[in-house]
Amino acid sequence: MVSEESQGYLIGKHGSFTKCMQENGIYMKCLKDKHNRALKSKEAVCSMYGTLTDIEHSTSELIKRLQSYYEAQDKDYK
């Protein structure tokens, strides 16, 4: 789950981060799921598709990107 405010940064300008992920074999998308009761109103599910090895590497990259966003906003991403 990612916050609504960080989704744009996560996807990147003109989808740059998601395109970079695709070049590495990962297809990523962030979607709001209104029927998911576990989500808060301003949260979305970030899903990745690819091989397990690629997903493991990409998850680390995703966490680094979210961390840099929250550090720039002076917030705690945890």
C-alpha positions as YAML, in Angstrom:
chain: A
units: angstrom
residues:
- id: 1
  name: MET
  ca: [0.00, 0.00, 0.00]
- id: 2
  name: VAL
  ca: [1.18, 3.48, -0.82]
- id: 3
  name: SER
  ca: [-0.27, 6.84, 0.08]
- id: 4
  name: GLU
  ca: [-2.15, 8.81, -2.54]
- id: 5
  name: GLU
  ca: [0.27, 11.71, -2.16]
- id: 6
  name: SER
  ca: [3.29, 9.57, -3.06]
- id: 7
  name: GLN
  ca: [1.77, 7.77, -6.07]
- id: 8
  name: GLY
  ca: [2.68, 10.43, -8.61]
- id: 9
  name: TYR
  ca: [6.28, 10.53, -7.44]
- id: 10
  name: LEU
  ca: [6.44, 6.77, -7.42]
- id: 11
  name: ILE
  ca: [5.18, 6.47, -11.00]
- id: 12
  name: GLY
  ca: [7.47, 9.28, -12.14]
- id: 13
  name: LYS
  ca: [7.08, 12.11, -14.58]
- id: 14
  name: HIS
  ca: [5.36, 10.75, -17.69]
- id: 15
  name: GLY
  ca: [5.66, 7.26, -16.13]
- id: 16
  name: SER
  ca: [9.46, 7.36, -16.11]
- id: 17
  name: PHE
  ca: [9.89, 5.07, -13.09]
- id: 18
  name: THR
  ca: [7.36, 2.53, -14.34]
- id: 19
  name: LYS
  ca: [9.03, 2.55, -17.77]
- id: 20
  name: CYS
  ca: [12.40, 1.94, -16.12]
- id: 21
  name: MET
  ca: [10.88, -0.97, -14.23]
- id: 22
  name: GLN
  ca: [9.46, -2.38, -17.47]
- id: 23
  name: GLU
  ca: [12.92, -2.30, -19.02]
- id: 24
  name: ASN
  ca: [13.97, -4.56, -16.14]
- id: 25
  name: GLY
  ca: [11.09, -7.00, -16.68]
- id: 26
  name: ILE
  ca: [8.68, -5.61, -14.08]
- id: 27
  name: TYR
  ca: [5.21, -4.30, -14.78]
- id: 28
  name: MET
  ca: [4.04, -2.04, -11.96]
- id: 29
  name: LYS
  ca: [0.81, -0.18, -11.34]
- id: 30
  name: CYS
  ca: [-0.83, 1.69, -8.50]
- id: 31
  name: LEU
  ca: [-4.60, 1.39, -8.20]
- id: 32
  name: LYS
  ca: [-7.16, 2.54, -5.71]
- id: 33
  name: ASP
  ca: [-9.44, -0.30, -4.72]
- id: 34
  name: LYS
  ca: [-12.65, 1.06, -3.25]
- id: 35
  name: HIS
  ca: [-13.79, -2.44, -2.30]
- id: 36
  name: ASN
  ca: [-10.68, -3.21, -0.23]
- id: 37
  name: ARG
  ca: [-11.59, -2.52, 3.39]
- id: 38
  name: ALA
  ca: [-7.95, -2.73, 4.51]
- id: 39
  name: LEU
  ca: [-7.11, 0.45, 2.57]
- id: 40
  name: LYS
  ca: [-7.60, 3.87, 4.04]
- id: 41
  name: SER
  ca: [-9.36, 6.42, 1.83]
- id: 42
  name: LYS
  ca: [-6.09, 7.93, 0.55]
- id: 43
  name: GLU
  ca: [-4.16, 4.71, -0.05]
- id: 44
  name: ALA
  ca: [-3.61, 2.58, -3.13]
- id: 45
  name: VAL
  ca: [-2.25, -0.86, -3.85]
- id: 46
  name: CYS
  ca: [1.05, -0.97, -5.72]
- id: 47
  name: SER
  ca: [1.35, -4.24, -7.60]
- id: 48
  name: MET
  ca: [4.27, -5.70, -9.56]
- id: 49
  name: TYR
  ca: [4.35, -8.51, -12.09]
- id: 50
  name: GLY
  ca: [7.52, -10.31, -13.17]
- id: 51
  name: THR
  ca: [9.91, -13.03, -12.07]
- id: 52
  name: LEU
  ca: [10.56, -13.47, -8.37]
- id: 53
  name: THR
  ca: [14.19, -12.36, -8.76]
- id: 54
  name: ASP
  ca: [13.17, -9.23, -10.66]
- id: 55
  name: ILE
  ca: [10.46, -8.42, -8.12]
- id: 56
  name: GLU
  ca: [12.93, -8.76, -5.23]
- id: 57
  name: HIS
  ca: [15.31, -6.29, -6.87]
- id: 58
  name: SER
  ca: [12.49, -3.94, -7.90]
- id: 59
  name: THR
  ca: [11.00, -3.93, -4.41]
- id: 60
  name: SER
  ca: [14.29, -2.55, -3.11]
- id: 61
  name: GLU
  ca: [14.24, 0.14, -5.79]
- id: 62
  name: LEU
  ca: [10.63, 1.00, -4.95]
- id: 63
  name: ILE
  ca: [11.46, 1.36, -1.25]
- id: 64
  name: LYS
  ca: [14.44, 3.61, -2.06]
- id: 65
  name: ARG
  ca: [12.22, 5.79, -4.24]
- id: 66
  name: LEU
  ca: [9.54, 6.09, -1.56]
- id: 67
  name: GLN
  ca: [12.18, 6.83, 1.05]
- id: 68
  name: SER
  ca: [13.63, 9.66, -1.05]
- id: 69
  name: TYR
  ca: [10.13, 11.10, -1.55]
- id: 70
  name: TYR
  ca: [9.36, 11.12, 2.16]
- id: 71
  name: GLU
  ca: [12.78, 12.49, 3.07]
- id: 72
  name: ALA
  ca: [12.21, 15.36, 0.63]
- id: 73
  name: GLN
  ca: [8.83, 15.97, 2.30]
- id: 74
  name: ASP
  ca: [10.47, 15.70, 5.75]
- id: 75
  name: LYS
  ca: [8.10, 12.86, 6.70]
- id: 76
  name: ASP
  ca: [8.62, 9.34, 8.02]
- id: 77
  name: TYR
  ca: [7.76, 6.80, 5.32]
- id: 78
  name: LYS
  ca: [7.41, 3.90, 7.77]
...
